[in-house]
Amino acid sequence: MLLRSGVLASALLVAGGVFAADDSLYRALGGTEGLTRIASGLVDRAYADERIKLKFDGVNPKFLKEQLRNQFCQLSGGPCVYDGETMKNSHAHLALTKADFNALVEDLQASMDEQGVPFSVQNRLLALLAPMHRDVITK
C-alpha cells in the first residue's frame, strides 16, 4: 500500500489540470451516492488518522463531507456544484506539508478501495485532484 501510495502521490504531484468532459468518471465512481460514500469514508479516516487528524480541529465533519462530495462530483463530470472556498484560501492557515497531503491521498485511496472503485478509476479522480497540491501544500 505504501509503495502504491508513493507512486500515486508522485503522479498527483506532476499531473496536469484535467477536467471531465463527460460524466463517465462520475458514473464509474457510483454517481452522487458513490461519491457521498467515498467522501464520508475519507473524512472519517482523516479524522482518525494520527498523522493529520489535528489539521481538522474545529472543522464540522458533516460540512466537509458535503463539500468534498460536491467537489469530487463536479470534477468528475457530475451535476453537483462545488461552491466552497478556493483550495488556497481554505488551506492557507494549516501549514500543510507534502507528508500531510500524501496521508490524505492514502485515506482517499482507502475509502475508494472500500467502495470497490477500480484502481484505474481511482487514478482518474486523483489526476483531477493533483493540481490542487500547489494550493494546499504551504510548508
PyMOL CGO cylinders between C-alpha atoms (Angstrom):
from pymol import cmd
from pymol.cgo import CYLINDER

trace = [
    CYLINDER, 0.00, 0.00, 0.00, 2.81, 2.41, 0.86, 0.3, 1, 1, 1, 1, 1, 1,
    CYLINDER, 2.81, 2.41, 0.86, 4.56, 1.87, -2.48, 0.3, 1, 1, 1, 1, 1, 1,
    CYLINDER, 4.56, 1.87, -2.48, 1.28, 2.26, -4.33, 0.3, 1, 1, 1, 1, 1, 1,
    CYLINDER, 1.28, 2.26, -4.33, 0.55, 5.44, -2.39, 0.3, 1, 1, 1, 1, 1, 1,
    CYLINDER, 0.55, 5.44, -2.39, 4.00, 6.81, -3.10, 0.3, 1, 1, 1, 1, 1, 1,
    CYLINDER, 4.00, 6.81, -3.10, 3.63, 6.15, -6.80, 0.3, 1, 1, 1, 1, 1, 1,
    CYLINDER, 3.63, 6.15, -6.80, 0.19, 7.72, -6.88, 0.3, 1, 1, 1, 1, 1, 1,
    CYLINDER, 0.19, 7.72, -6.88, 1.25, 10.68, -4.77, 0.3, 1, 1, 1, 1, 1, 1,
    CYLINDER, 1.25, 10.68, -4.77, 4.14, 11.26, -7.16, 0.3, 1, 1, 1, 1, 1, 1,
    CYLINDER, 4.14, 11.26, -7.16, 1.77, 11.05, -10.10, 0.3, 1, 1, 1, 1, 1, 1,
    CYLINDER, 1.77, 11.05, -10.10, -0.51, 13.52, -8.36, 0.3, 1, 1, 1, 1, 1, 1,
    CYLINDER, -0.51, 13.52, -8.36, 2.29, 16.00, -7.98, 0.3, 1, 1, 1, 1, 1, 1,
    CYLINDER, 2.29, 16.00, -7.98, 3.19, 16.00, -11.67, 0.3, 1, 1, 1, 1, 1, 1,
    CYLINDER, 3.19, 16.00, -11.67, -0.22, 15.54, -13.28, 0.3, 1, 1, 1, 1, 1, 1,
    CYLINDER, -0.22, 15.54, -13.28, -1.71, 18.44, -15.16, 0.3, 1, 1, 1, 1, 1, 1,
    CYLINDER, -1.71, 18.44, -15.16, -5.10, 20.03, -14.61, 0.3, 1, 1, 1, 1, 1, 1,
    CYLINDER, -5.10, 20.03, -14.61, -7.65, 17.89, -16.41, 0.3, 1, 1, 1, 1, 1, 1,
    CYLINDER, -7.65, 17.89, -16.41, -11.37, 18.36, -16.09, 0.3, 1, 1, 1, 1, 1, 1,
    CYLINDER, -11.37, 18.36, -16.09, -14.02, 15.83, -17.08, 0.3, 1, 1, 1, 1, 1, 1,
    CYLINDER, -14.02, 15.83, -17.08, -15.53, 16.42, -20.50, 0.3, 1, 1, 1, 1, 1, 1,
    CYLINDER, -15.53, 16.42, -20.50, -18.32, 13.93, -19.81, 0.3, 1, 1, 1, 1, 1, 1,
    CYLINDER, -18.32, 13.93, -19.81, -19.85, 12.10, -16.89, 0.3, 1, 1, 1, 1, 1, 1,
    CYLINDER, -19.85, 12.10, -16.89, -18.15, 8.72, -17.39, 0.3, 1, 1, 1, 1, 1, 1,
    CYLINDER, -18.15, 8.72, -17.39, -15.91, 9.19, -14.35, 0.3, 1, 1, 1, 1, 1, 1,
    CYLINDER, -15.91, 9.19, -14.35, -18.84, 10.39, -12.27, 0.3, 1, 1, 1, 1, 1, 1,
    CYLINDER, -18.84, 10.39, -12.27, -20.75, 7.23, -13.22, 0.3, 1, 1, 1, 1, 1, 1,
    CYLINDER, -20.75, 7.23, -13.22, -17.70, 5.00, -12.63, 0.3, 1, 1, 1, 1, 1, 1,
    CYLINDER, -17.70, 5.00, -12.63, -17.41, 6.43, -9.11, 0.3, 1, 1, 1, 1, 1, 1,
    CYLINDER, -17.41, 6.43, -9.11, -21.01, 5.43, -8.39, 0.3, 1, 1, 1, 1, 1, 1,
    CYLINDER, -21.01, 5.43, -8.39, -22.70, 8.76, -9.06, 0.3, 1, 1, 1, 1, 1, 1,
    CYLINDER, -22.70, 8.76, -9.06, -23.73, 11.02, -6.22, 0.3, 1, 1, 1, 1, 1, 1,
    CYLINDER, -23.73, 11.02, -6.22, -24.41, 8.08, -3.90, 0.3, 1, 1, 1, 1, 1, 1,
    CYLINDER, -24.41, 8.08, -3.90, -20.99, 6.56, -4.52, 0.3, 1, 1, 1, 1, 1, 1,
    CYLINDER, -20.99, 6.56, -4.52, -19.25, 9.90, -4.10, 0.3, 1, 1, 1, 1, 1, 1,
    CYLINDER, -19.25, 9.90, -4.10, -21.15, 10.51, -0.87, 0.3, 1, 1, 1, 1, 1, 1,
    CYLINDER, -21.15, 10.51, -0.87, -19.80, 7.22, 0.50, 0.3, 1, 1, 1, 1, 1, 1,
    CYLINDER, -19.80, 7.22, 0.50, -16.27, 7.97, -0.74, 0.3, 1, 1, 1, 1, 1, 1,
    CYLINDER, -16.27, 7.97, -0.74, -16.24, 11.46, 0.80, 0.3, 1, 1, 1, 1, 1, 1,
    CYLINDER, -16.24, 11.46, 0.80, -17.72, 10.17, 4.05, 0.3, 1, 1, 1, 1, 1, 1,
    CYLINDER, -17.72, 10.17, 4.05, -15.13, 7.40, 4.29, 0.3, 1, 1, 1, 1, 1, 1,
    CYLINDER, -15.13, 7.40, 4.29, -12.34, 9.85, 3.52, 0.3, 1, 1, 1, 1, 1, 1,
    CYLINDER, -12.34, 9.85, 3.52, -13.40, 12.29, 6.23, 0.3, 1, 1, 1, 1, 1, 1,
    CYLINDER, -13.40, 12.29, 6.23, -13.91, 9.53, 8.79, 0.3, 1, 1, 1, 1, 1, 1,
    CYLINDER, -13.91, 9.53, 8.79, -10.43, 8.19, 8.04, 0.3, 1, 1, 1, 1, 1, 1,
    CYLINDER, -10.43, 8.19, 8.04, -8.79, 11.62, 8.08, 0.3, 1, 1, 1, 1, 1, 1,
    CYLINDER, -8.79, 11.62, 8.08, -10.36, 12.49, 11.44, 0.3, 1, 1, 1, 1, 1, 1,
    CYLINDER, -10.36, 12.49, 11.44, -8.96, 9.22, 12.86, 0.3, 1, 1, 1, 1, 1, 1,
    CYLINDER, -8.96, 9.22, 12.86, -5.58, 9.39, 11.09, 0.3, 1, 1, 1, 1, 1, 1,
    CYLINDER, -5.58, 9.39, 11.09, -2.91, 10.15, 13.69, 0.3, 1, 1, 1, 1, 1, 1,
    CYLINDER, -2.91, 10.15, 13.69, -0.77, 11.80, 11.02, 0.3, 1, 1, 1, 1, 1, 1,
    CYLINDER, -0.77, 11.80, 11.02, -3.29, 14.50, 10.09, 0.3, 1, 1, 1, 1, 1, 1,
    CYLINDER, -3.29, 14.50, 10.09, -6.28, 14.49, 12.45, 0.3, 1, 1, 1, 1, 1, 1,
    CYLINDER, -6.28, 14.49, 12.45, -5.17, 17.66, 14.26, 0.3, 1, 1, 1, 1, 1, 1,
    CYLINDER, -5.17, 17.66, 14.26, -5.43, 19.56, 10.98, 0.3, 1, 1, 1, 1, 1, 1,
    CYLINDER, -5.43, 19.56, 10.98, -9.20, 19.06, 11.16, 0.3, 1, 1, 1, 1, 1, 1,
    CYLINDER, -9.20, 19.06, 11.16, -9.74, 20.58, 14.62, 0.3, 1, 1, 1, 1, 1, 1,
    CYLINDER, -9.74, 20.58, 14.62, -12.78, 22.84, 14.54, 0.3, 1, 1, 1, 1, 1, 1,
    CYLINDER, -12.78, 22.84, 14.54, -13.95, 21.62, 11.11, 0.3, 1, 1, 1, 1, 1, 1,
    CYLINDER, -13.95, 21.62, 11.11, -17.50, 20.28, 11.00, 0.3, 1, 1, 1, 1, 1, 1,
    CYLINDER, -17.50, 20.28, 11.00, -17.22, 16.76, 9.54, 0.3, 1, 1, 1, 1, 1, 1,
    CYLINDER, -17.22, 16.76, 9.54, -20.72, 16.82, 8.02, 0.3, 1, 1, 1, 1, 1, 1,
    CYLINDER, -20.72, 16.82, 8.02, -19.95, 20.09, 6.22, 0.3, 1, 1, 1, 1, 1, 1,
    CYLINDER, -19.95, 20.09, 6.22, -16.59, 18.76, 5.00, 0.3, 1, 1, 1, 1, 1, 1,
    CYLINDER, -16.59, 18.76, 5.00, -18.19, 15.55, 3.70, 0.3, 1, 1, 1, 1, 1, 1,
    CYLINDER, -18.19, 15.55, 3.70, -20.73, 17.58, 1.70, 0.3, 1, 1, 1, 1, 1, 1,
    CYLINDER, -20.73, 17.58, 1.70, -18.09, 19.92, 0.30, 0.3, 1, 1, 1, 1, 1, 1,
    CYLINDER, -18.09, 19.92, 0.30, -15.81, 17.06, -0.75, 0.3, 1, 1, 1, 1, 1, 1,
    CYLINDER, -15.81, 17.06, -0.75, -18.70, 15.16, -2.31, 0.3, 1, 1, 1, 1, 1, 1,
    CYLINDER, -18.70, 15.16, -2.31, -19.68, 18.24, -4.32, 0.3, 1, 1, 1, 1, 1, 1,
    CYLINDER, -19.68, 18.24, -4.32, -16.10, 18.90, -5.35, 0.3, 1, 1, 1, 1, 1, 1,
    CYLINDER, -16.10, 18.90, -5.35, -15.50, 15.30, -6.45, 0.3, 1, 1, 1, 1, 1, 1,
    CYLINDER, -15.50, 15.30, -6.45, -18.87, 15.25, -8.21, 0.3, 1, 1, 1, 1, 1, 1,
    CYLINDER, -18.87, 15.25, -8.21, -18.23, 18.44, -10.17, 0.3, 1, 1, 1, 1, 1, 1,
    CYLINDER, -18.23, 18.44, -10.17, -14.67, 17.45, -11.08, 0.3, 1, 1, 1, 1, 1, 1,
    CYLINDER, -14.67, 17.45, -11.08, -15.81, 14.05, -12.32, 0.3, 1, 1, 1, 1, 1, 1,
    CYLINDER, -15.81, 14.05, -12.32, -18.46, 15.49, -14.63, 0.3, 1, 1, 1, 1, 1, 1,
    CYLINDER, -18.46, 15.49, -14.63, -21.47, 15.08, -12.36, 0.3, 1, 1, 1, 1, 1, 1,
    CYLINDER, -21.47, 15.08, -12.36, -24.35, 17.50, -11.80, 0.3, 1, 1, 1, 1, 1, 1,
    CYLINDER, -24.35, 17.50, -11.80, -23.14, 18.87, -8.45, 0.3, 1, 1, 1, 1, 1, 1,
    CYLINDER, -23.14, 18.87, -8.45, -21.73, 22.34, -7.97, 0.3, 1, 1, 1, 1, 1, 1,
    CYLINDER, -21.73, 22.34, -7.97, -18.82, 22.97, -5.61, 0.3, 1, 1, 1, 1, 1, 1,
    CYLINDER, -18.82, 22.97, -5.61, -19.34, 26.42, -4.14, 0.3, 1, 1, 1, 1, 1, 1,
    CYLINDER, -19.34, 26.42, -4.14, -16.81, 26.27, -1.33, 0.3, 1, 1, 1, 1, 1, 1,
    CYLINDER, -16.81, 26.27, -1.33, -13.68, 28.29, -0.75, 0.3, 1, 1, 1, 1, 1, 1,
    CYLINDER, -13.68, 28.29, -0.75, -10.74, 28.01, -3.08, 0.3, 1, 1, 1, 1, 1, 1,
    CYLINDER, -10.74, 28.01, -3.08, -8.18, 25.42, -2.08, 0.3, 1, 1, 1, 1, 1, 1,
    CYLINDER, -8.18, 25.42, -2.08, -5.65, 28.18, -1.45, 0.3, 1, 1, 1, 1, 1, 1,
    CYLINDER, -5.65, 28.18, -1.45, -7.96, 30.13, 0.88, 0.3, 1, 1, 1, 1, 1, 1,
    CYLINDER, -7.96, 30.13, 0.88, -9.25, 27.13, 2.79, 0.3, 1, 1, 1, 1, 1, 1,
    CYLINDER, -9.25, 27.13, 2.79, -5.80, 25.64, 3.43, 0.3, 1, 1, 1, 1, 1, 1,
    CYLINDER, -5.80, 25.64, 3.43, -3.54, 28.71, 3.80, 0.3, 1, 1, 1, 1, 1, 1,
    CYLINDER, -3.54, 28.71, 3.80, -3.57, 28.72, 7.61, 0.3, 1, 1, 1, 1, 1, 1,
    CYLINDER, -3.57, 28.72, 7.61, -2.91, 24.99, 8.00, 0.3, 1, 1, 1, 1, 1, 1,
    CYLINDER, -2.91, 24.99, 8.00, 0.82, 24.86, 7.14, 0.3, 1, 1, 1, 1, 1, 1,
    CYLINDER, 0.82, 24.86, 7.14, 0.33, 21.57, 5.30, 0.3, 1, 1, 1, 1, 1, 1,
    CYLINDER, 0.33, 21.57, 5.30, 3.33, 19.56, 4.22, 0.3, 1, 1, 1, 1, 1, 1,
    CYLINDER, 3.33, 19.56, 4.22, 3.83, 17.04, 1.43, 0.3, 1, 1, 1, 1, 1, 1,
    CYLINDER, 3.83, 17.04, 1.43, 3.54, 14.31, 4.08, 0.3, 1, 1, 1, 1, 1, 1,
    CYLINDER, 3.54, 14.31, 4.08, 0.14, 15.68, 5.16, 0.3, 1, 1, 1, 1, 1, 1,
    CYLINDER, 0.14, 15.68, 5.16, -1.00, 15.74, 1.54, 0.3, 1, 1, 1, 1, 1, 1,
    CYLINDER, -1.00, 15.74, 1.54, 0.20, 12.17, 0.97, 0.3, 1, 1, 1, 1, 1, 1,
    CYLINDER, 0.20, 12.17, 0.97, -1.59, 10.98, 4.12, 0.3, 1, 1, 1, 1, 1, 1,
    CYLINDER, -1.59, 10.98, 4.12, -4.86, 12.42, 2.85, 0.3, 1, 1, 1, 1, 1, 1,
    CYLINDER, -4.86, 12.42, 2.85, -4.31, 10.80, -0.55, 0.3, 1, 1, 1, 1, 1, 1,
    CYLINDER, -4.31, 10.80, -0.55, -3.81, 7.45, 1.20, 0.3, 1, 1, 1, 1, 1, 1,
    CYLINDER, -3.81, 7.45, 1.20, -7.03, 7.97, 3.16, 0.3, 1, 1, 1, 1, 1, 1,
    CYLINDER, -7.03, 7.97, 3.16, -8.88, 8.78, -0.07, 0.3, 1, 1, 1, 1, 1, 1,
    CYLINDER, -8.88, 8.78, -0.07, -7.47, 5.66, -1.73, 0.3, 1, 1, 1, 1, 1, 1,
    CYLINDER, -7.47, 5.66, -1.73, -8.56, 3.53, 1.22, 0.3, 1, 1, 1, 1, 1, 1,
    CYLINDER, -8.56, 3.53, 1.22, -12.06, 4.98, 1.02, 0.3, 1, 1, 1, 1, 1, 1,
    CYLINDER, -12.06, 4.98, 1.02, -12.26, 4.26, -2.70, 0.3, 1, 1, 1, 1, 1, 1,
    CYLINDER, -12.26, 4.26, -2.70, -10.88, 0.74, -2.14, 0.3, 1, 1, 1, 1, 1, 1,
    CYLINDER, -10.88, 0.74, -2.14, -13.58, 0.14, 0.45, 0.3, 1, 1, 1, 1, 1, 1,
    CYLINDER, -13.58, 0.14, 0.45, -16.21, 1.14, -2.11, 0.3, 1, 1, 1, 1, 1, 1,
    CYLINDER, -16.21, 1.14, -2.11, -14.74, -1.21, -4.71, 0.3, 1, 1, 1, 1, 1, 1,
    CYLINDER, -14.74, -1.21, -4.71, -13.62, 1.57, -7.05, 0.3, 1, 1, 1, 1, 1, 1,
    CYLINDER, -13.62, 1.57, -7.05, -11.23, 0.08, -9.63, 0.3, 1, 1, 1, 1, 1, 1,
    CYLINDER, -11.23, 0.08, -9.63, -7.62, 1.28, -9.50, 0.3, 1, 1, 1, 1, 1, 1,
    CYLINDER, -7.62, 1.28, -9.50, -7.85, 2.86, -12.97, 0.3, 1, 1, 1, 1, 1, 1,
    CYLINDER, -7.85, 2.86, -12.97, -10.92, 4.86, -11.93, 0.3, 1, 1, 1, 1, 1, 1,
    CYLINDER, -10.92, 4.86, -11.93, -9.19, 5.96, -8.73, 0.3, 1, 1, 1, 1, 1, 1,
    CYLINDER, -9.19, 5.96, -8.73, -6.28, 7.24, -10.81, 0.3, 1, 1, 1, 1, 1, 1,
    CYLINDER, -6.28, 7.24, -10.81, -8.63, 9.27, -12.99, 0.3, 1, 1, 1, 1, 1, 1,
    CYLINDER, -8.63, 9.27, -12.99, -10.06, 11.08, -9.96, 0.3, 1, 1, 1, 1, 1, 1,
    CYLINDER, -10.06, 11.08, -9.96, -6.63, 11.55, -8.39, 0.3, 1, 1, 1, 1, 1, 1,
    CYLINDER, -6.63, 11.55, -8.39, -5.34, 13.09, -11.62, 0.3, 1, 1, 1, 1, 1, 1,
    CYLINDER, -5.34, 13.09, -11.62, -8.11, 15.69, -11.43, 0.3, 1, 1, 1, 1, 1, 1,
    CYLINDER, -8.11, 15.69, -11.43, -7.26, 16.49, -7.82, 0.3, 1, 1, 1, 1, 1, 1,
    CYLINDER, -7.26, 16.49, -7.82, -3.49, 16.55, -8.33, 0.3, 1, 1, 1, 1, 1, 1,
    CYLINDER, -3.49, 16.55, -8.33, -3.09, 20.16, -9.47, 0.3, 1, 1, 1, 1, 1, 1,
    CYLINDER, -3.09, 20.16, -9.47, -4.60, 21.30, -6.17, 0.3, 1, 1, 1, 1, 1, 1,
    CYLINDER, -4.60, 21.30, -6.17, -1.43, 20.29, -4.34, 0.3, 1, 1, 1, 1, 1, 1,
    CYLINDER, -1.43, 20.29, -4.34, 0.09, 23.63, -5.37, 0.3, 1, 1, 1, 1, 1, 1,
    CYLINDER, 0.09, 23.63, -5.37, -2.53, 25.47, -3.34, 0.3, 1, 1, 1, 1, 1, 1,
    CYLINDER, -2.53, 25.47, -3.34, -2.72, 23.02, -0.44, 0.3, 1, 1, 1, 1, 1, 1,
    CYLINDER, -2.72, 23.02, -0.44, 0.93, 22.38, 0.43, 0.3, 1, 1, 1, 1, 1, 1,
    CYLINDER, 0.93, 22.38, 0.43, 2.27, 25.54, 2.03, 0.3, 1, 1, 1, 1, 1, 1,
    CYLINDER, 2.27, 25.54, 2.03, 5.15, 24.30, 4.15, 0.3, 1, 1, 1, 1, 1, 1,
]
cmd.load_cgo(trace, "trace")
